[in-house]
Amino acid sequence: MASVVTPILCTVEHITAIKSGQFGDYRSVLFLTPTREKIWKSFPADANEASLIKKGDRVQLIPAGKDKSGKVKHNIILLEESTNIPTSQSSQSEAAPVAEQWSAERKRAIACYLETQLALLAYCDKQARQTFDGLPEETIQKYSVTLFLAAQKKFGL
């Protein structure tokens, strides 16, 4: 009887530099699910999968059995690039038909990205409120947005 596997929608959160280990050079990748679950995967330094992904990419992890130590192995599917998403310059009436044509996978990828961005914005707001307590609300909001935009730029989010 065939088993049904459920893909896990994730965002690439971190890719380490190449390290030396017991079985040769490797690189680790941290995947983050929409529920903030962390999934670490290690790849040989010359693995094609690790060279094709970058921080912020949306991927699906498809369970593919277990390794010798009992950890779940995954196949990685890179989801469509976000460059195909309509820009904010297009009107809402132009974007609506395109959104209706998006696949369920694409909609999940967008939702995952938005959840990650909202979490970052909430964190920036919390830090600004703690640091600048007592300043006018408008000033704190400006600092929150400034922190958010600076983090996006610095970390390529």
PADOTI-958210 format. One record per atom (N, C-alpha, C, O): x, y, z; residue in three letters. Coordinates in steps of 0.02 Angstrom, whole numbers, plus 50000, padded with zeros to 5 digits. Layout:
XYZala;...
REM end
This chain:
500424994150000met;500005000050000met;500455006250000met;500925006650038met;500295011049958ala;500685017149953ala;500545021650012ala;499985022050036ala;501065025050034ser;500965029750089ser;500925036850061ser;501215038350009ser;500555040950096val;500465047850075val;500945052250116val;500955051750178val;501335056350082val;501785060850117val;501525067950110val;501245069850058val;501605071850161thr;501385078750161thr;502005083250157thr;502435082950201thr;502045087350105pro;502615091850100pro;502585097050156pro;502055098950180pro;503175099350177ile;503235104350229ile;503465110850195ile;504005111050167ile;503055116050199leu;503225122450170leu;503705126050218leu;503555126750277leu;504275128350193cys;504785131450235cys;505095137450200cys;505035138350140cys;505445141350240thr;505865146750215thr;506575145250235thr;506705143050291thr;507045146450189val;507755145550206val;507945151250251val;507935157050231val;508125149650313glu;508275154650363glu;509015156150369glu;509205161850381glu;509435151050360his;510155151950370his;510535146550332his;510325140750331his;511085148350302ile;511535143550270ile;512225144750299ile;512495150250295ile;512525139550328thr;513175140350360thr;513735140350308thr;513645138450250thr;514305142650330ala;514905142050288ala;515105134750286ala;514865130750326ala;515535132950240ile;515765126050235ile;516195124350295ile;516635128250315ile;516055118550324lys;516415116150384lys;516705109350369lys;516475105850324lys;517205107350408ser;517495100750401ser;517205096350456ser;517155098450513ser;517025090150437gly;516745085550485gly;517045078650478gly;517495077650438gly;516795073950516gln;517035067150517gln;516985063850448gln;517395059650430gln;516465065750409phe;516355062750344phe;516525067450286phe;516295066350230phe;516925072550299gly;517125077250247gly;516815084150256gly;516475085450306gly;516935088450208asp;516675095250211asp;515915095150200asp;515645091250161asp;515575099650237tyr;514845100050232tyr;514615107150246tyr;515005111450268tyr;513995108350232arg;513665114750244arg;512975113050272arg;512645108450249arg;512755116850322ser;512095115750352ser;511615121250331ser;511815127050321ser;510985119350325val;510465124150306val;509905123650358val;509685118150376val;509685129450382leu;509125129750429leu;508505131750391leu;508475137050359leu;507995127450395phe;507345128750365phe;506865130550421phe;506895127550475phe;506435135450409leu;505955137550460leu;505255136850432leu;505095139450379leu;504825133250469thr;504135132250449thr;503715138350470thr;503945142350510thr;503115139050443pro;502685144650464pro;502525144750539pro;502375149950567pro;502575138850571thr;502445138550643thr;503095139450683thr;503115138250743thr;503625141650648arg;504275143150678arg;504665136950699arg;505125137450739arg;504475131150674glu;504845124950687glu;505495125250646glu;505485127050588glu;506045123350678lys;506695123550644lys;506875116450619lys;506815111650656lys;507085116150557ile;507305109750528ile;507995110950499ile;508085114850452ile;508495107550527trp;509185108150503trp;509325102350456trp;509145096650470trp;509655103750402lys;509885098650355lys;510605100050338lys;510805105850329lys;511015094750333ser;511715095550314ser;511805092550245ser;511495087550227ser;512245095750206phe;512385093650137phe;513135093450127phe;513505097450156phe;513375088750086pro;514085089050068pro;514235095850037pro;513805098850006pro;514845098350047ala;515025105050024ala;514895106149950ala;514735111649928ala;514955100749911asp;514855101449838asp;514155099449815asp;514035098749755asp;513695098649862ala;513005096549844ala;512665101949803ala;512705107849819ala;512325099849751asn;511975104449707asn;511395107949744asn;511285113849732asn;511035104449788glu;510465107349823glu;510665113549862glu;510325118649860glu;511215113149899ala;511425118649942ala;511665124649900ala;511615130349923ala;511915123449841ser;512155129049800ser;511585132549764ser;511675138249742ser;510995129349757leu;510445132349721leu;509975136549765leu;509585140549739leu;510025135649830ile;509575139449874ile;509945145049908ile;510555144849916ile;509565150149929lys;509845155749965lys;509365157850020lys;508785155950020lys;509615161750066lys;509205164150122lys;508585167550095lys;508615171650049lys;508015165850124gly;507385168950105gly;506995164950053gly;506405166250043gly;507315159950021asp;506955155949972asp;506415151850006asp;506495149550062asp;505855150949971arg;505325146649994arg;505415139949962arg;505525139349901arg;505375134750003val;505475127949979val;504955123350009val;504615125050058val;504895117449979gln;504505112050009gln;504995106550026gln;505415104749986gln;504925103950086leu;505315098050107leu;504845092150102leu;504325091850136leu;505025087350060ile;504615081350050ile;504955075650088ile;505515073750070ile;504625072750139pro;504925067150176pro;505105061450128pro;504705059550085pro;505715058750136ala;505965053550091ala;506315048050130ala;506875046250114ala;505985045450180gly;506275040050218gly;506705042550276gly;506675048350294gly;507095037950303lys;507515039650360lys;508235037550346lys;508355032950307lys;508705041150378asp;509405039350370asp;509585033950420asp;509155031550457asp;510225032050423lys;510455026750467lys;510345028250541lys;510255023650581lys;510345034750558ser;510255036550628ser;509515037550646ser;509355039250703ser;509065036550597gly;508355037150611gly;508055044050598gly;507465045050610gly;508465048750574lys;508205055350559lys;507865055350491lys;508075051850445lys;507335059250485val;506955059650423val;507375063150370val;507645068550382val;507425060150311lys;507755063250254lys;507205066850214lys;506625064950216lys;507405072150178his;506935076050138his;507215077350069his;507815078350060his;506765077450020asn;506925080249955asn;506715087549958asn;506215089249990asn;507095091849925ile;506955099049927ile;506705101349860ile;507005099849808ile;506145104949862ile;505865107849801ile;505865115449810ile;505535118049855ile;506225118849767leu;506245126149768leu;505605128749736leu;505455127049679leu;505225132749773leu;504605135449746leu;504755141449701leu;505315144049702leu;504265143449662glu;504355148849614glu;504645154949646glu;504515156449705glu;505045158549608glu;505345164749632glu;504805169949645glu;504305170249609glu;504905173949695ser;504425179149713ser;504425184849662ser;504015189349667ser;504895184749614thr;504905190049564thr;504305189849519thr;504175194749483thr;503925184349518asn;503325183849476asn;502715186849510asn;502185187149479asn;502775188849572ile;502215191749608ile;502105198849582ile;502595202549574ile;501485200849567pro;501365207549541pro;501645212849587pro;501615212149648pro;501905218149559thr;502185223549599thr;501625227849627thr;501055227549603thr;501795231849676ser;501285236149707ser;501055241649661ser;500565245049674ser;501415242649605gln;501225247849559gln;500625245849516gln;500285250149489gln;500495239349510ser;499905237249472ser;499285238249515ser;499325237649576ser;498735239749483ser;498125241149521ser;497845234649549ser;498005229249525ser;497425235149598gln;497135229349630gln;496715225349581gln;496705219149584gln;496365228749536ser;495955225149487ser;496375221249438ser;496145216049413ser;496995223449424glu;497435219749379glu;497725213649415glu;497825208449384glu;497875214249480ala;498195208949517ala;497705203249534ala;497915197549541ala;497065204849542ala;496585199849563ala;496545193849516ala;496565188149541ala;496495194649450pro;496465188749407pro;497095184449412pro;497065178349408pro;497675187749421val;498305184049427val;498295179849491val;498485174049490val;498065182749547ala;498035179249610ala;497575173149606ala;497705168049637ala;497035173649567glu;496585167949560glu;496915162249523glu;496715156449531glu;497415163649482gln;497755158549443gln;498335155349481gln;498605150349457gln;498525158049539trp;499085155249576trp;498905148349602trp;498335146949620trp;499405144049603ser;499295137349629ser;499255137649706ser;499435142649737ser;499005132249735ala;498965131949808ala;499665132449838ala;499745135449891ala;500165129449805glu;500855129849830glu;501095137049831glu;501415139149880glu;500955140749778arg;501175147749775arg;500825151949829arg;501145156149861arg;500185150749839lys;499825154349891lys;500115152849960lys;500185157350002lys;500295146449973arg;500595144650036arg;501285147950044arg;501465150150099arg;501665148349990ala;502325151549992ala;502255158850009ala;502635161550049ala;501765162149979ile;501645169249994ile;501435170050067ile;501665174550101ile;500985165750090ala;500755166150160ala;501335165150208ala;501385168550258ala;501775160450192cys;502355159150235cys;502805165350237cys;503045167250291cys;502925168350180tyr;503335174350177tyr;503025179950218tyr;503375183350256tyr;502375180950210leu;502035186250248leu;502065185050323leu;502165189750362leu;501985178750344glu;502025177150415glu;502725178750443glu;502785181350498glu;503235177250404thr;503915178650424thr;504025186250430thr;504335188550478thr;503785189950381gln;503855197250382gln;503475200350440gln;503715204950473gln;502875197850453leu;502475200350510leu;502825199050577leu;502825203350621leu;503115193150583ala;503475191550645ala;504075196250654ala;504215198450710ala;504425197750600leu;504995202350603leu;504755209350622leu;505055212650665leu;504215211650591leu;503945218350606leu;503725218750680leu;503855223750713leu;503405213450704ala;503185213350774ala;503785213750821ala;503775217150872ala;504315210150804tyr;504915210150846tyr;505235217150845tyr;505445219650898tyr;505275220250787cys;505555227050782cys;505155231950823cys;505425236250857cys;504485231250820asp;504045235650858asp;504165234650933asp;504205239550971asp;504215228450954lys;504325226951026lys;504985230051050lys;505015233051103lys;505515229251009gln;506165231951028gln;506155239651031gln;506445242651076gln;505825242750982ala;505775250050982ala;505395252551043ala;505575257551073ala;504855249051061arg;504455251151119arg;504855250451184arg;504795254751228arg;505245245151189gln;505655244251250gln;506205249451254gln;506355252151307gln;506515250851197thr;507085255451196thr;506875262751202thr;507215266651235thr;506325264551169phe;506125271551166phe;505485272951205phe;505085277151186phe;505395269351260asp;504805270251303asp;504765277551324asp;505265280451345asp;504175280351320gly;504075287251341gly;504065292251283gly;503845297851292gly;504305290151225leu;504275294551167leu;503575294251136leu;503205289551149leu;503395299151096pro;502735298951064pro;502635292751021pro;503115290050992pro;502015290451017glu;501835284350979glu;502085284750907glu;502355279950880glu;501995290450876glu;502195291250806glu;502955290250798glu;503175287250749glu;503345292550845thr;504075291850842thr;504265284450850thr;504695282050813thr;503945281050896ile;504085273850907ile;503905269950844ile;504285265450824ile;503345271550812gln;503145268050751gln;503665269250696gln;503825264650658gln;503925275350691lys;504435276750640lys;505075272750654lys;505385270150607lys;505265272350717tyr;505855268250734tyr;505735260850718tyr;506185257450694tyr;505135258450732ser;504965251450717ser;505045249950642ser;505365245050623ser;504765254250601val;504805253350529val;505535253950505val;505745250250461val;505905258650534thr;506605259550515thr;507005253250531thr;507405251050490thr;506885250350590leu;507225244050609leu;507035238450561leu;507465234550539leu;506395238050545phe;506145232850500phe;506485233350431phe;506725228450405phe;506495239450403leu;506795240450337leu;507545239150338leu;507825236450291leu;507875241150392ala;508595240050398ala;508755232550402ala;509235230250371ala;508345228750439ala;508445221450443ala;508325218150376ala;508705213750356ala;507805220350341gln;507675217550274gln;508265218750228gln;508475214150192gln;508525224750229lys;509085226450185lys;509715222650203lys;510045219650160lys;509885222650267lys;510505219450289lys;510505211850277lys;511015209050258lys;509935208650289phe;509905201350285phe;509565198850222phe;509425192850216phe;509425203250175gly;509125201250112gly;508445198050118gly;508285193150084gly;508035200750162leu;507375197850173leu;506875200950126leu;506285199250128leu;
REM end
